Amino acid sequence: MKIILTNEVSGLGAAGDVVEVKDGYARNYLVPRGFAIRWTKGGEKDVEQIRRARKIREIATIEQADEIKAQLENLRVGLTVRAGEQGRLFGSVTQADIADAIKASGGPDVDKRRIEVGSPIKSLGAHQVAVRLHADVTATVGVDVAAA
């Protein structure tokens, strides 16, 4: 099935790319979650609009990405969340929570879709998350989760 990506999907492509995927993957995962739309001749007009929006949000050069990477890696982000007695969180820490905490601690404005959390953060303590700034540049940010 031919689809148009509306968000960046790891291992598949960036927003605005037209890709061919298995029917079930598109029908059951990508389209329902809003990562893609079905390709149509009329949808080709949407591709250019999606690409323009991506270009505005995207970090233009590797040098600029390296500068932001240096800022992020020198930053230690703290989050306070509700937790139980054993240190388990009520819910988990989301990418949006991390993006807001980075901005609140004086860091650069980071798009939540660029933050990659390996496994969901569901416990107190120190964690590491990756921020994909550019195709070739990824920064690692330390996140300290404390009980509220």
C-alpha positions as CSV (number, residue, x, y, z in Angstrom):
1,M,0.0,0.0,0.0
2,K,1.3,3.4,-0.9
3,I,1.0,6.0,2.0
4,I,2.1,9.6,2.7
5,L,3.9,10.0,6.1
6,T,2.6,12.9,8.2
7,N,5.1,12.3,11.0
8,E,8.6,11.0,11.1
9,V,8.7,7.2,11.6
10,S,12.0,5.5,12.6
11,G,13.2,3.2,9.9
12,L,10.6,4.3,7.4
13,G,11.0,7.9,6.6
14,A,10.3,11.6,7.4
15,A,7.1,13.6,7.2
16,G,6.1,14.2,3.6
17,D,7.7,11.0,2.2
18,V,5.6,8.7,0.0
19,V,6.5,5.1,0.9
20,E,5.2,1.6,0.1
21,V,4.4,-0.5,3.1
22,K,2.5,-3.7,3.9
23,D,-1.3,-3.3,3.9
24,G,-1.7,-4.4,7.5
25,Y,1.1,-2.1,8.8
26,A,-0.6,0.9,7.2
27,R,-4.2,-0.1,8.1
28,N,-3.6,-1.2,11.7
29,Y,-0.7,1.0,12.9
30,L,0.3,4.0,10.8
31,V,-3.1,5.4,9.7
32,P,-5.0,5.0,13.0
33,R,-2.2,6.6,15.0
34,G,-2.0,9.6,12.6
35,F,1.5,8.8,11.4
36,A,0.4,8.5,7.8
37,I,-2.5,9.0,5.3
38,R,-3.4,6.9,2.3
39,W,-1.8,8.0,-0.9
40,T,-4.2,9.5,-3.5
41,K,-3.7,11.7,-6.5
42,G,-5.3,14.6,-4.5
43,G,-3.0,13.7,-1.6
44,E,0.0,14.7,-3.7
45,K,-0.9,18.3,-3.0
46,D,-0.7,17.6,0.7
47,V,2.8,16.2,0.3
48,E,4.3,19.6,-0.6
49,Q,2.5,21.3,2.3
50,I,3.8,18.7,4.8
51,R,7.3,19.1,3.4
52,R,7.2,22.9,3.8
53,A,6.0,22.5,7.5
54,R,8.8,20.0,8.1
55,K,11.4,22.3,6.6
56,I,10.3,25.1,9.0
57,R,10.6,22.8,12.1
58,E,13.8,21.1,11.0
59,I,17.3,22.0,12.1
60,A,19.0,23.1,8.9
61,T,22.7,22.3,9.3
62,I,24.8,19.8,11.1
63,E,26.7,22.7,12.7
64,Q,23.5,24.1,14.2
65,A,22.6,20.6,15.4
66,D,26.0,20.2,17.0
67,E,25.5,23.5,18.9
68,I,22.1,22.4,20.2
69,K,23.6,19.0,21.1
70,A,26.3,20.6,23.2
71,Q,23.6,22.6,25.1
72,L,21.5,19.5,25.7
73,E,24.3,17.3,26.9
74,N,25.4,19.8,29.5
75,L,21.8,20.0,30.8
76,R,20.4,17.9,33.6
77,V,16.6,17.8,33.5
78,G,14.6,17.3,36.7
79,L,10.9,16.1,36.7
80,T,8.7,15.7,39.7
81,V,5.8,13.2,39.3
82,R,3.4,11.3,41.5
83,A,4.8,8.0,42.6
84,G,3.8,5.1,44.9
85,E,5.7,3.8,48.0
86,Q,8.0,1.4,46.0
87,G,9.1,4.2,43.7
88,R,6.8,3.2,40.8
89,L,5.1,6.1,39.0
90,F,1.4,6.5,38.5
91,G,1.6,6.4,34.7
92,S,4.8,7.2,33.0
93,V,6.9,10.1,31.9
94,T,6.0,11.1,28.3
95,Q,8.0,12.8,25.6
96,A,5.9,16.0,26.1
97,D,6.8,16.0,29.8
98,I,10.5,15.8,28.9
99,A,10.3,18.5,26.2
100,D,8.6,20.8,28.7
101,A,11.2,20.1,31.3
102,I,14.0,20.8,28.9
103,K,12.5,24.2,28.0
104,A,11.8,25.0,31.7
105,S,15.4,24.3,32.7
106,G,16.8,26.8,30.2
107,G,17.5,24.4,27.3
108,P,16.5,24.9,23.7
109,D,13.0,24.3,22.4
110,V,12.8,20.6,21.4
111,D,10.0,19.0,19.4
112,K,8.5,16.2,21.4
113,R,8.5,13.9,18.4
114,R,12.3,14.1,18.3
115,I,12.7,12.6,21.8
116,E,13.3,8.9,21.9
117,V,12.6,7.1,25.1
118,G,13.9,3.5,24.9
119,S,11.5,1.9,27.3
120,P,8.8,3.8,29.1
121,I,10.0,5.7,32.2
122,K,7.9,4.2,35.0
123,S,10.3,4.5,38.0
124,L,12.1,7.1,40.0
125,G,15.8,7.9,39.5
126,A,18.1,8.8,36.8
127,H,17.3,8.0,33.2
128,Q,18.9,8.7,29.8
129,V,16.9,9.8,26.7
130,A,18.0,10.5,23.2
131,V,17.0,13.6,21.2
132,R,17.3,13.1,17.4
133,L,18.3,16.6,16.2
134,H,19.4,15.8,12.7
135,A,19.7,12.6,10.6
136,D,23.4,12.4,11.8
137,V,23.2,14.1,15.2
138,T,21.7,12.6,18.3
139,A,22.1,14.1,21.8
140,T,21.7,12.3,25.1
141,V,19.9,14.1,27.9
142,G,19.9,13.0,31.6
143,V,16.5,13.0,33.2
144,D,16.1,12.8,37.0
145,V,12.7,11.7,38.1
146,A,11.7,12.5,41.6
147,A,8.5,11.9,43.7
148,A,6.2,14.9,44.1
